[in-house]
Amino acid sequence: MGGGRHFHFPKHVWSPAGGWWVNPPHWKRNTGFAFVGIGLAFIAIARISSDRERRPIAPAFHIPSQRWCKHAKEDDPSLP
């Protein structure tokens, strides 16, 4: 049920994915670091986006990003 034995493979072959039967050390930690980095980048992009958001013409319906945009009240006086 294990799929058989591991076959012999050339040791001189290089692969960016790690090669045959790779089990890199600390892969869970490295994956966590990657997700944290992606999350921090997302937060930074969202913050910059909300700082630069302007609406010269008031939208016909409420847009959710107007809740955290600091210029929403000056752009749309109907918001509380």
N, C-alpha and C positions, 0 to 999 in steps of 0.2 A: 503494500500500500504506500510505499514511500517513493515510487517512481523509479526504483532501481538505484544502482550505485552511481556515484559521480564518475564520469569518464575522465580520462586523461586529457589535458588541454595544454597548449604551449604556454610556457611561463613568460615568454618575451612579448606576448601580445598585450598592447596597452589599450584600455577602453576608458572613455570619460565617465561611463556609468559604473565602473568598478570591475567589470569583467564577469567571469563565471562565479556563481554562488557567492556573491558579495554580501557581507554582513558588516558594514562599517561600524566602528566603535562610536558611541555617543550619537547615533542617528536620531534618537528621540529628542535629545537636547538640541541638536542642530536644527531639527524641524521646528521646535518651539521657538528658537531664536529667529528663524525665518518668518514665522507667523507674527511674532512680536514686531519685527522690522516692517513687515507689510502693514500691520495695524497702525504703527506710528506714522508711516508714510501716508496712509489714508486719512488719519486725523489731521496731519499738517496740510494736506491738499484741501480737505473740507474747510479748515479754518481760513485758509487763503481765499478760497472760493466765496465763503460767506462775507469776508471783509470787502471783496471787490464786487459783490452783487449790487446792481443798480437796476431799477425798473422805471424808466422815464414815463412810460404809459402804464397806468394801473391795470392789472390783469382783470379779466371778467370774473374770475373765480379765485378762491383762496389757494395759495401755493404753500405747501408745508415749510419750505425753506425760509419763508418770511417770519416764522416764529423766532429764529435765532439770528436773523439778519439785522444788524443794528441800524440800517437805513430803511427799514420797512415802513416805519411810521411816517417818515417824511415823504416816502414815495406813494404810500397808500393810506390816506387819512381815515379810511373806514375801519382800519384795524384798531383794536382797543389798546 
